[in-house]
Amino acid sequence: KHLPHRTMSKQWLACRMPTLHISMFSILAIIAAAACLTHAGAEGQATGERICADESGAGFDDEACFLSASHQLHERSKRQRHTMNLERPGDQHMQPRFAGLRHRKAASFSQVRRGGTNSGMARPSSANCTWTFVEQPLSHWDHGAGAGTYKQRLCIFSSYWGGAESGAPILFYTGNESPVEEYVNNTGLMWNLAAKLSALIVFAEHRYFGESVPQLAGKANCIAYLTSAEALADFAALAQTFRDPTELGGWGASKSALIAFGGSYGGMLAAEFRIKYPSLVQGAIAASAPMSGFPMTGVQMDSSYRQLSNAATTAAGLPDNSCYTGLKAAMVFLHEVGKTVEGRSAIGNAMGNLCVSIESHSDIQKMMSYLTEPLFELAEGDYPFSSDYITYALSDIDAPLPPWPFSKLCESVMPATQNLVLTGSEEEVKFTVRMKNVSVSVDWATSVSNGFSMQDLEDSGVLELLNGVKEGIQVWYNVTGTSDCVSYKGLAGLEDGVSEDTRAPPSLLGVRSSSHAAHPPRPPPSAADLGLSGGDASEFWSDSRDICYPKTSFDSDMGWYALSCNDPMNLLNYYVQGTGKDLFWPPNVDPGFSLTEAVKESWSNYCKEYMDYYGYTGSPPSADAWDKWVTADYGLQHLTTASNIVFSNGELDPWAGAGVPAELIKDQPSLSAPLISKGAHHLDLFFPTPDDPPSVVEVRQQEEDAIKGWIQEWSQVF
């Protein structure tokens, strides 16, 4: 669902709503935070001001710097994050976003909804599953280490199946970073195709997520076995199990082609399942899989924000691109007008229903973050139907976003752009925004006004534009319709009474810092730490301190952190924003910022310390921040050597920026990479609705045709 990068950020859906764990896909590994942008702190300074305080802290506090416009990748999120997905001041390194990789909250089986989220029609769901557990080795390779076993949960649906002798296929979902019910209830493509193809349906839960979590407390290196390679080996073992007439009730499907499905991180797994085990997997539908987001795959570090920006243009069906221009200009005006006491007062009066007034430029920074942080999730979830897929995944709230939620935001922005003119070079980030007599020029991250008066401001339409953005973004924050005021100042993702430093790994919000805050050394675990009834815990402790004694629950967020650390999943496609090719301002990096610098700041360089601190041992002692092993193991630089995979992406989905480009695989006829016009995060996997754009109907047909061809190939061999 949300991608590998569940975002490690958190946001409020309303003034007092439970937190969102972003971060669709989440997912994937992320990135340290860079030193704050600079700022001259004097009130009323008209020119040359930078966005943040310098490292000494002059001008603003750490929180203001952290929540500056370099809020990037919220979960900078996973995401997630899927979503999804948001942050905490004081954290100094970016964490992996879930998203669709940015982004999710753990839920027990009893908490997960059985019904659908994008249609009022009756449809199959987790209530139709036969649920079972299969014992799997914790390590499929390290047999002599005594790693032990765990129980993996499966959903099986056999009512459509034609039986073993018929050779009817197995449709197999490669579960990702959430309880598997999320995928059971939303992957309508599998259910519909199974009915047509007389197929057996299997949804496999990913190890260490949902109810497939092994015993951790008291075990040495307990998270060492949470890797994509081990997860794929689980799936391979299951493929063999379903083909063996003596195992798991005797399915005996030896003649059946197995077709893998997955979205976001799950889409990566589906493709990798085919790549690694082609004798077991006949083909794969890899939807919204960010296979090109790793450091050595030619990743463009701003690609997710460039892709996201499509949702504010005619590509999303809007009449023009004024929403795109209005959102960018609003951040410039907000920053500049907010430099003075009078300006802040005017902004507050125009916006009206703020929970707290705007008192300082630090508050302006928070407002900038508040207004732009949810854009990733809104684009990721920009579906043509009302859906709580994103909101529920991030917050367990059954409150659906409306159809086309990003366009809904734009409905409040576009009418206020009538007097807006943007001139200069957006690509060089040297441009001017003007509304009547109010003009502001920017040069990278600095801004300067034309010295407009307060009367000029009131007559210009600038305040109406800022209020329009504020009203529009309530499609996210006030999704329940119960919020009475705008809580822009609330720390994203923190509930009332929750300490801001109790949990989060490096934040994804976007401030970069060259320093890393060391955690205090951890003491030996007590019997209580390990859940023992009495006595001491010495027998579970060694000088190497490799025994797990959890200090916090192992929920889906913690599981994602561990997975992103172990592989690692250092996706960099959402690392940079505001550098001239998207709708954001200001830039969150200095000019010339390089891929090498991003890799040096990677979460993977610090994640072992974080995991150890919370009592979860077993992460690699040294970081593979360039993802050299993952790149080589899955052939990410040579995907044309693969076969029988559909890499689908949505044109509006931020994660499409890390998708496999069609140009790369054009000469391999058994691979395809369709781009779904007006498509959001793995839209093709959902149940069909009457409001689907024609493009997704066409792509689903292409996928069905490909699957039928793969099944035919298999039948010729068996």
C-alpha positions, 0 to 999 in steps of 0.5 A: 500500500503506501510505499516502502517508505512509510513516512515517518512523519505524522500529521493531524487530520483534524485539530485533535485527531489521532496521529497518522503514521505515514510513510505509502509506499510509505517507504524506504530508507531515509535520510539525515537532516541537514543544517538549517537554512539561515535566518536573520532574526530581526523583526521587520527586516525587509530583505535578504532573509533566509528561512531558518536559524543558523546552527548556533540557533540564532533567530529561531528555536530548533522546532521552528527550523525543523518545521521550516519549509524544508518540511520535505518528504514528510515522512522524510515517511513511508508512505509511507506511508502510505501513509502513509505520514509526519515528524518531530522537532529535535530529531536529526535524521530523516527516516524512511517514508512508508508510503505507500512505502511513507506510511502505517499504523499497526492494527490487530485483526479485530481492528481491521475493517472487513468491508470496502473503502472505495465503493458502496457495492458489496464486495469480497473482503477479509471476512471471506478468507480462510485464515491459517498460519504456516510455520516458517524458519526465521532464517532460510539460510542460517540453519545452524544458528538456532534462529528458530521459527515464527508463524506466518499468517495467510488469507486463502480463498478457494471458492473460485478455484478450478482445482489442482487438476484443472491447472487453474492459477494461483494469484498470490499477494506479496504482503508489505508493511502492514497487517495483510487485511489492508491488502485483502480488502482493497486489491480488487484486481486480484478478486475480479481476475480470480473469478474470471480465471478460476484462480486460487487466491492467497494473501501472505502477510509479511514477516514481522508485521500484523500477526506474523511477528516472531518472539522478540524479547529475550532473543539474540539479534531478534530483528536480524531476520527482517529483510526483503530477502527473508520475506521473499524466501517465505513466499517461495516456501509458500509457493512450494507448499501450495504445489505439494499435495502433502502440505497445508491441507494438500492443495497439490497445485503443481500444474498451476501458474503462480502470479504475484501481485503487490503495490508500493513496497509490495509491488517491489516484492512482487517484481523481486519474487519473479526476478529471484524465483522465476521457476516458481513465479510465472509473472508479476503485477508490480504496481507503484513499485519504486524500483528506480529510487535507490542511489545506484539506479539513476534516481532523481532526488526531486522526482516524487515532488515533480510527479506530485505537482502533476496533481495541481495541473491539467494532468489531473483534469483541472482547467489550467495550471493556476493551482500549481502557481498559486500554491508556490506563490502562496509560500513566497507571500506567506514567508515575506508578509510574515516578516513583520508584526503587521503582516502576521496580524493581517494573515491571522485576520484573513485566515480567521479560525486559527486555534492560536494566533500567529505571533512570530516568524517561527509560527509562519514557518509552522504555517508553511509546513502545515499548508504543504505537508499533506500534499504528498498524501493528497496526491498519493490518494488522489483517487476518482472515488471517495476513499479512506484507504489513505486516512485509515492506513495512516490513522485508523480513522474511517473518514474518507477523503472525497473523490479527487481530493487534490482537485478539491484543495485546488477549488479553494486556491484557483479563484484567488489567483486571478491577479497573480503573475509569476515572471522570471525563471522557476527552473533557476529559482529566480522568479518574482510573484506579483499581485497588483502592487505587492511583489516579492522576488526570490533567489533560491531560498532568499526573498525580498519585497518591493516595499508594499504598504499594508493598504497595498496588501489588503487590495492585492488579493494576497490574503485571499490566496493565503486563506484559500490555501488554508481552506483547501488543505482542510480536505486533509486536516478536517477530513472528519468535519469535526474541527472547529479551528485550524491547529497549524501550531500543533506538532504534526503527529503528536497527540495531546500529552505525548512527549515529543521525544519518546519514539521517533527515529530520524525525522523525515521532515526536512531539516538536515543536520550534520551532527548526530545526537548520541543516545545514552548507553543502555543498561543491561535488561532486567527480568521485567524488561524481558517479560520474565516472572522473576530472578535476574536476566543475566542468562539472557545477557552477553557482553556483546549486548545482542539480546533484545529487550524492547523498550517500546512496542514493535508496531508497523512503524518500528517494523518498517524502521528495522526493515529499512535499516537491515536491507537498507531501503535508501530510497532518495526519490523524495529527498529534494524539493523546491529546486525549480521543477515542482510547486514547492518553495523554498528549496530544502537544499543548497545549490549543487547538493549532490547524491553523494551528500544525500547518501552520507546523510542517510538514515542507514548510517545511524539506524543501528544505534536507534534500533539498539537504543530501543532494545531491538538488536541485530541490525547490520554493524556497518551501513550499505548506504548506497544499497549496493547489495540490494541493487545487485541482488535484485538486478536493479541496474539491469531490469531488462534481464527480467521478464513477465513483469508489469511495472504500472504507475499513476501519473499523479502518484509521487512514487511514480517518480521512482517507478521503472521508466518505459523507455528503460525496458522498451526493448524487452517485450515481456516487460511493460511500464504503463503510466495511468493518466489521472492515476494515483497510488496503485489505482489499478489494484483497486476494485473498479468503480464507474468513475475510474478514468479510461486509462486505468480500465485500459491498464487493467485489461493490459494486465489481464491479457499479460496474465493470460499469456503467462498462464498459457506459457506455463501450461505449455511446460506443465 
